[in-house]
Amino acid sequence: MLSSTDRPSVSRGFFLAVVVAGALAAVAVRDARTSSFFAGFSAGAGLVFVASFLRNPRKGADPPDGSP
């Protein structure tokens, strides 16, 4: 099992690019099955993107309890 310090790091920008590319591909592709695949792929990448913000807030962000 990986500890929190051993986890591989992937850029949030990369996941944002995957979300955008998947959404654009879902709209551009005419085949319904392929379009659904790209939409699901984009949704999954979006979930990882949101989870990364929940686990590790941006540096410099204020803590939720309001303390400095």
C-alpha positions as CSV (number, residue, x, y, z in Angstrom):
1,M,0.0,0.0,0.0
2,L,1.3,3.4,-0.9
3,S,1.6,6.0,1.9
4,S,0.5,9.6,1.2
5,T,4.1,10.6,0.5
6,D,4.6,7.7,-2.0
7,R,1.6,8.6,-4.2
8,P,2.5,9.5,-7.8
9,S,1.9,13.1,-8.5
10,V,-0.1,14.1,-11.6
11,S,-0.7,17.7,-12.5
12,R,-4.2,19.1,-12.0
13,G,-3.7,20.9,-15.3
14,F,-3.4,17.5,-17.0
15,F,-6.7,16.3,-15.6
16,L,-8.3,19.6,-16.6
17,A,-7.0,19.1,-20.1
18,V,-8.4,15.5,-20.2
19,V,-11.8,16.8,-19.0
20,V,-11.9,19.4,-21.7
21,A,-10.7,17.0,-24.4
22,G,-13.2,14.4,-23.4
23,A,-16.1,16.9,-23.4
24,L,-15.1,18.2,-26.8
25,A,-14.8,14.7,-28.2
26,A,-18.2,13.7,-26.8
27,V,-19.8,16.6,-28.6
28,A,-17.8,16.2,-31.9
29,V,-18.3,12.5,-32.4
30,R,-21.5,11.4,-34.1
31,D,-21.5,7.8,-33.0
32,A,-23.6,7.5,-29.8
33,R,-21.6,4.8,-28.2
34,T,-18.3,6.5,-28.8
35,S,-19.7,9.8,-27.6
36,S,-21.0,8.2,-24.4
37,F,-17.5,6.7,-23.8
38,F,-15.9,10.1,-24.2
39,A,-18.5,11.7,-21.9
40,G,-17.9,9.1,-19.2
41,F,-14.1,9.4,-19.6
42,S,-14.5,13.2,-19.1
43,A,-16.7,12.7,-16.1
44,G,-14.2,10.3,-14.5
45,A,-11.3,12.7,-15.1
46,G,-13.4,15.5,-13.6
47,L,-14.1,13.4,-10.5
48,V,-10.3,12.9,-10.0
49,F,-9.8,16.7,-10.6
50,V,-12.3,17.6,-7.9
51,A,-11.0,14.9,-5.5
52,S,-7.5,16.4,-5.9
53,F,-8.8,19.7,-4.7
54,L,-10.6,18.2,-1.8
55,R,-7.5,16.2,-0.6
56,N,-4.9,18.9,-1.1
57,P,-6.2,22.5,-1.2
58,R,-4.2,25.1,-3.1
59,K,-1.1,26.4,-1.4
60,G,-1.7,29.6,0.3
61,A,-5.4,29.0,0.8
62,D,-6.9,29.8,4.1
63,P,-7.7,26.8,6.4
64,P,-11.4,26.0,6.8
65,D,-11.5,26.9,10.5
66,G,-10.4,30.5,9.8
67,S,-7.1,30.3,11.7
68,P,-4.0,31.9,10.1
